[in-house]
């Protein structure tokens, strides 16, 4: 359903709830809209996640899924092989340091690349929540400050998550009440999204509604989208209040009349000349990202490089050097946001050191026995691997059972793997085809529906295209089967299964023609 402003405010104040009643997307948006700083724990059966929000922005997410650890994620995206990842992981345990720090130290990734991968990993963990149809959530304001330097754009995350995982029932339940209602683009949504960050479909919808309010039946021909595509995109846009009923658009104040004579010409100022920003040396880019990755684990003395014994006289000079070095206006757009956050962190550290009482408390804190490094992984942390849930292990077990012809038991294992990692489209394709193999006559439609959802998310998913072609070939729908098998050739190469299936299809046609 679509929530009103008052309902979203109430959701943001909740201490807990049911995800079957308040979707993950609505809960996350309400907290972001209210700029809550909190820790949200979501749980579904044995699976749980902790999501840390600062001013409504997700900065960290921890779960009990092995597939969401940084090492496994980097193997999955092909950035590390398993041997290298395991070796680096063992080193991180032995040294009680972060896995990413080991990678940078060994030159396996740069600090800048690690930052991007960490951002992708965080988004991946959060996107999983959009697939949850049930479960519970609870919030807690009593959390320790996160040392994560990451940030996720909530509005953009919701657009992606809904696009991938929203069910048709969710979409129909939300969009149904809006049929016949004129919709409009909100001129100042609570969570702004830059047009360049929108997909082409989202952008076309928003631009059309900026021209004039329209009903859903008017939008479809105006944007050239199918009804299913249109309603899915509208569901996402209405969730983040980028599109709202026209009667909810705030009234714009009338422009004040100009205080001049009607015939007085208006002088047009010359366009400002933009100064060319000098290129940032690679060494400075590298240093910036290394500091950004770790700055939230440093105290003010460490961050600014201030000697505690001389802080009263040198803090000012150290801050000026820091500010000059990492001034955000020196960096291109790709690094400006990180530089700005670091610049502000330096300013807060300087304010801390300028206060004699806070500075004295910090000196006393440093004099106490050293605790494990902030954010470091103590050895015990890595001894609970047996408690972690590993969808890859379930998937391998399911495939082994399927290979032996034990399809019912294989389906149970594959369903568990998909339940733990619904973003893994290979798991979903194999589950669909395993259901078909268990009972081709009874399960063909169910299998085709599951495979269609995979190809909706990824139209070039070779395995799903191939399995769709095989099921259609088995049903005697040879022309349709040929289309899917040909589409599978390129993405599945050098796997020859689609080639062999096309040859078999040709033989079936000949046999059919001869009879």
Secondary structure, DSSP 4 states (H G I P E B T S, - for coil): -PPPHHHHHHHHH-SEEETTTS-HHHHHHHHHHTT--EEEEEEETTEEEEEEEETTEEEEEEESBGGGSHHHHHHHTTSS-HHHHHHHHHHHHHHT--HHHHHHHTTSS-HHHHHHHHHHHHHHHHHHGGG-SS-EEEEES--PPP-------HHHHHHHHHHHH--HHHHHHHHGGGTTS-EEE-TT-SS---GGGS-HHHHHHHHHHHHS-B-HHHHHHHHT--HHHHHHHHHHHHHTTSEEEGGGSPPPPPPPPPSS-TTPPPP-PPPPPPPPPPPPPHHHHHHHHHHHHHGGGS-HHHHHT--GGGHHHHHHHHHHHHHHHT-GGGS-HHHHHHHHHHHHHHHHHHHHHHSHHHHHHHHHHHHSPPPSPTT---GGGGG-GGGSB-HHHHHHHHHHHHHTT-HHHHHHHHHHHHHH-TT-HHHHHHHHHHHHHH-HHHHHHHHHHHHHHHHHH-TT-HHHHHHHHHHHHHTT-HHHHHHHHHHHHHHHTT--HHHHHHHHHHHHHHHHHH-
